[in-house]
């Protein structure tokens, strides 16, 4: 049983809501069960192929009503133009434009404006095999779990990435376990889902607007005793990734330090996520 009381509905103010309203909805007036947010920044070369592939997969494999939201955060190339065109052409695809950068900022805006029951996000490069999507969503939709995350560190995960990224990832998650008592294995995999009522309570408390957003959200969820489900995934590194590994790692460690200072008077809930191998 969650320690949260899901009573507060978090919405952007009127001006922000108007700016963030999706260009086009697939089924006006209906509430999708699942909303999948794809945050993008300067992804003109991959956006269309990825969104069309994702939409085709959802149409063929997902037994829930769904909507894709392209959340562009201050791209300077043709990404906004492509996102608007896709939203105009494809049922089930919408787009929003944010004037400032930050993956966390994009997720905050999209999730805060959503009417879906379950909120999900994935990276635009589709590095995570989409066959992991149904196992990710099912426990959240069924109510078995409050949050679900893809993990590249599960026994049955199949991961292809450079030794440098592997080392940094394992070291970072080790720091989370030691410093913050994290009981989830992979904070950074861009493949997550959360119940909308839980998100409405947690997201306003997340301070980070960039890559640490995921970690902070998960730590807060654990502190509240929410059920976190982990799904081993197949994952292939994108050689054209926009992530600046060193600077991102440094920012993440600053975030860990901030949360460590704020947790000195707190005790993490004795929770261990379930892992399906």
N, C-alpha and C positions, 0 to 999 in steps of 0.2 A: 504494500500500500504506500503510495507516494506521500511524502511529507508536505507537498505543495497543495494549496487549495486553488483550484483552477477557476478563479472568479473574475480576474481582471483581463479585459480584452485590450491589447495594446495596438493602437493605430497611429499612423502619422497624422499630423495636423492637416487642416484642409488644404493649405497651399502645397504642402509636400505631397499629399495624396494625389492632387491634380497633376503634379509634375511626374509622379511615378506611375500613373495609371497605365496599364498595358495598352499597346497600340490596338491589339485585336484579341478578343477571346474566342475560343472555339465553340462554346455553347453558352451564349449570353443568358444570364439568369439562373444558370445551374451551378452547383457547387461540386467541383471535382473532388474525388477522394484523395488524390495525390497530386501535389504540385512539385515539379522537378525544376529547380533553378540551375541555370548554367551561367556562372559569372564569367565575364569576358573582359579582356583588356588587350586591344590591338591584336585581334585574332582573325583578320580578314582572310588569311590563307586557309584556315581550317574550319571556320564557323559554319559555313553552309553545308559542307560535307558531313560534319559531325552532327548537326541538328537534323538533317534529313535521315541520317543513319539511325539516330536515337528515336526519332518519330516513327520510323518504320519498325524498329524493334518493339516499341511500346504498342503499336497497333497490332502486331502479330502475337505478342507474348504476355501482355499485362491484362489480367482479368478485372482491373479496377478502372474507374473513370480517372482521367489524368489530364494534366496541362503542363506544357513546357514554357518556362519563362526565361528568356535571354536577358540577363541583367548586365548591361554594359556600364562599366564604371570608368568614364572619362577617356575612352579610346580616342586616339588622334588620327587613326587611319580610316579605312572604309567600313570598319566593323559596325558602327551605328546604322549606316545605310543598308548594309546586308541584313542586319537584324530586323529593321523595319520592313524590308521586302519579304523576308521569310514570314514574318507575322501577318503580312497582308495576303500571302499566297497559301499558307498552310493552316488548315484547321488544327486546333490544339496547340498552336504556337503563338505566344505573345512576346512583347519586348518592352523593356523599360530602359531609360537612359538616366544615369546619374552624373552630375557635374564634377564629382570628386572620385579619386582613385581609392582602391581598397577592397579586397575580396570580402572581408568582414562587413564593410559598409554596404556592399551589394547584397549580401545575404540578409542583413538586418532590414534593408528597405523592402526587398521582395517578400520576405517572410512576414513582415509587419503588415503588409498590404494584402495578404492572401486570405481567402475564404476556405481553403482546402482543409481536410481533416488531418492529413499527414504532409509534412514538408520535407523535401529531399533536395540534395544538391549533388552535383558531380562536376568534375573538371571537363572543360570543353575538348581536351585532347582525347577523351574517352580511354585513358590509360587503363582504367579498371574494366575488366571484361563485363559486358552488360548482362551476362548470364547470372551474375551475382545480385542483380537488382531485385528479383522476386524474393529470394531468401532474405534480403535486407528489409524489404517493405512488409513482408507477411507478419512477423511478430509485432510490429508497431500497429498495423491495421487491425490485427486481431485483439490488441490490448494486452498481449503477453509481455511486451516491453514498451518503455517510454521513449527510448533512444536506440538506434541501431547504427553500427559503424562497420565499414569494411576494414579488415586488418590484413596487412601484407606479412604479418609475423605469425600467422596461424600455421599449425603443422601441415595442413593440406593446401596452404597458399602456394601459388606458383608465381614467382617474381623475377623479372628481368630488369636489372638496373646496374649502374656503375658501382664499383666498390666504394667510391667516395660517398655516394648518396646512401648506400646501404649502411656504412659506418656511421654517418651523421644521424640517420634515422634511428638506428639502434641506440646510439649514445643519448640522443634527445629523449627518447622514451624511457631510457634508464634514469635520466635526470628527473623526469616527472615522477617516476616511482619513488625515488629516494627523497626528493624535495617536497612533493605534494601528496605523496601516498597514493598516486594514481593506480587504479586496479584495472584499467583498460590498457590494451597492449600497443595500439597504434593511433596516436592522436592526429596524425597529419594526413592520413589517406583521404583524398577528396571524393568521398563516397559515403554519405551519411543521411540518416532520416530521423525525424523527431515528430512526436505528436504535436499538433498545433497548439493544444492547450498548454502543454509543457513549454513550448517555445515562447508563448505569450508571457509566461512568468519569468523565464530565464533570460531571454534576449535583452530586455531592458537593463539587466544587471551586468551584461558583458561590456567591458570598457574598450576592448581592442577593436579596431576597425580594419585590420589587415589579416595577416596569416595566422596570428595567435588566436584569432576569434574561435576557431574550432577547439583548441585546447582549453581555453577559458570556459567555453560552454560545457564541455565534458566534465571539467573539474567541478563546476557549479552543480551540474546534474548529479554527480556522485555525492557531493556534500548534502544534497537534498534527499538522498536515498532513492533516487530514480533507478529504474531497472535499465541497464545498458547491455544490449545484446551485440555480440561480435560475430561477424561473418567472414571467414577466410575467403580471400578473393585472388583471382589471377590478375596480375598487373604488369604492364610493360612500360618502361620509362620512355617519355617523349623526348627525343634528342633536341627538339626545338622549344623546350619548356621555357616559359617566361620567368620562372622562379630564380631569383638571385640567391643561391644557396647560402653563401657566407653571411650576407647582410640579413637574410631572413632568419637564419639560425641565431644571429646576435640579437635581433629584435625579439625572437621567441624566448631567449634566455632572460632578457629584461622583463618580459611578461611573467616568466616563472618567478623571478625575484619579487615582483610586485605582489603576486598571489601568495607567495610564501610569507611575505610581511603581513598580509591581510589575514592569513590563516593561523597566526600564532595563538589566537584565542579560540580557534575552532578545532573541532575533532571531526575527521572524515568519517562518514557512515561506513560501517563494516560491510561493504558490498563487493561482491566479486561477479563480474559479468559472465554470462553464459556464452560458451563458444560452441558452434556447431561445426564439427569436422566431417 
